[in-house]
């Protein structure tokens, strides 16, 4: 049984006859406030969820219908009652006093025309309905029906603590049906091919075509079972580029490195190697490191993109056409000869953007680099010539983040226009547009199987989108500030998210639930990364620390059975302290990027700030 | 408050205070001190522009003075020009629905670097070197191709070098496909002295094609303006590099 849905009113003026007399809004609100404050303890926490959305909606109605003085006094009287985590919103609202102010603010307009979702237990709802349907409360009942969507669940009413963990977004919580679609969170099968493994292969590894086939040590790569994982997407669900020879070589290298990987755990923490950007007066705004940890790129506020080589091997670009015509094309090492030794250097600077560069991403085959900027474009650079190849125009507003797909070819970008776009390198227009967020899309990440994209937004929600058809399959609420970092676990089942509220939240993708809350950081979390086998979660923050969390323990013994998932929430244990394995402080360098090498060494990056 | 009696400096100070208060109200706590000055400048310029526009609108409507409607109209017009905001939600949902209906395109295997058509890439050269001028048929004066260095013209088709001081006939021709190449375009740079015509010394001189020199287009500064693609004469020949069809732009006046 769900509250009867009123037909969605159009964005144009909603007749306020339905919503009662604006001069009486203060009375309606204080009447409801009195009722809720006098209700039973067990219901009060749930019913208190009504305060904020009703306050904002009623205030916006008054402003939109140009009752300026009523709006002002309404705001004065009740804004102090709201929860502390809504303070930023309230500050924005306090500056919106006229209808004209609302016009440029797309977020507030969207808020006004969408329904705020509340999740309330059946008992509490009955109580509320009975009260509001009494004749004298008819007006506020209309307002509630107009602007709120109440998702009822059968079960115990939630405590204030439980509610506080999950509310905070601009759109309320997520309806249960929004998280019911099937998600293929499993990984795609790795292609099997002969691996010429040699155990002591430090130098003499290149005996190609060794007939002896040693089985790789780990079974997660090249699994022997032929059964299809029911949670994994079919191999051809979305078209993926074929595996080139160079990719196969890379995979072989990967497997060899995997064999030497350090097993991490509470007893064996990773070593952390920190790359500090000194004298970054240009303002470091984005960092990325290649999968094999050979190159590091920095995006800067002066619109340059700088690529460094992390290894002693310098960065070389291809020779000019003139010189290329001179080389012997038949020689064995032609791939070496086309590289220009004269201009090899440790640093290459790429010019092209006309605004600060907010996101960078290497392609998995290390041939391309993406960068997105405040100028509204995403640029594709070649790492063989260190020149710009394509500028993808689509967002006409700042683009906050971009990432290549784990298999290359596709990439995603998210920006100020509140949508994320999926592109392919050979199409000048996006292939998919993911629209639904109420505010800027600040963070975009691919799932390891490349079939899903997670977007974090300034409206404090995380959405999971299906690449195949653009549908939103999951909505996760709980953060109290814009989300700035996302990380999928290597097995594809879980998602970790970090925001300006300093909390790391953990989500079970299959069930669509919040399964963990890691408290400890005191400032925005800009970097999150799982170790290569998912045993450790590393988080880096503006508070100049890197923290390591025990991911194995966080995800074991989850009570996700049918009963708990039906309600839409599970009991979160208060175990942040138990899960915290270590806190590592830098002198005064906020951590902007984290990366686990193939051997599970943790690399971190940030720009030294002298204050 | 007797504002008119206060000195200009005092008024300025209070404007600073007001701006600082506005920043505080909007929750901005950390900023460089010059931000306040910049914001004040912006506010002053914005208000002045709006009021000027409003005056224009009110005089157009033959009103005696500027009223609130004029100001409102002025603000609206300026907002549509400079302070655009992202598209509204229903529009985004609409285009998203359209885009997401088309299935994902299949990926052709083994197709080299996957880039959009050349038109949409930034890989084309964004400059063209001045084209080589062969014979100027008419005896309409001497055509001096200016700049670069002056010296004896030698038409040795040696190793192509661009921009070398020695007066050589140089040319560059490239193949399509190499990443740094100027895809397929041929052009030449000639650095002659006073001769208008250049003898070609190589036996394998392709004939000049598509040369259209309209003498009347030769401007006062003796700059040649060609309207067609000129294929070079003294090229070192990589045989048949691919040519890209272009319309010639006007040569730049670099005197």
Interface residues (C-beta under 8 A of the other chain):
Chain A: X11 X88 X91 X94 X95 X100 X103 X104 X105 X106 X109 X110 X113 X114 X238 X239 X240 X241 X242 X317 X318 X319 X320 X321 X322 X324 X325 X352 X367 X380 X382 X384 X385 X387 X388 X389 X390 X391 X396 X397 X409 X416 X417 X418 X419 X424 X425 X426 X427 X428 X430 X431 X432 X433 X434 X435 X436 X438 X467 X468 X469 X470 X471
Chain B: X25 X26 X27 X72 X75 X79 X83 X85 X86 X87 X88 X89 X90 X92 X93 X95 X96 X99 X100 X102 X104 X105 X106 X107 X109 X110 X113 X114 X115 X116 X117 X120 X121 X122 X123 X159 X160 X161 X172 X174 X175 X178 X179 X180 X181 X182 X238
